[in-house]
């Protein structure tokens, strides 16, 4: 009687899958969806600063009609103020939202 050693050395299909390192490669990590930056939504007498979900982060409103100096009132979070131009009022809202969204160092 002659023994067949080649059969014992050659791994079977199941053993071959367990033995090869490429078959057990880890699944690639999921990539996070890049968050869209907040954007300005224009209105007739007001502008709103909204995030990608549509939540209102801040707003800029024009002063009432008939007021002699035209003033832009802005509000964002717990902060509010008045500016002389729309550009400056928008900058204040963006600055306030940016300030509140980052963690300040403790020391």
PyMOL commands that set and color helices and strands:
alter all, ss='L'
color gray80, all
select helices_A, chain A and resi 5-9+13-19+86-101
alter helices_A, ss='H'
color red, helices_A
select strands_A, chain A and resi 39-42+46-50+56-62+72-76+79-83
alter strands_A, ss='S'
color yellow, strands_A
deselect
rebuild
show_as cartoon
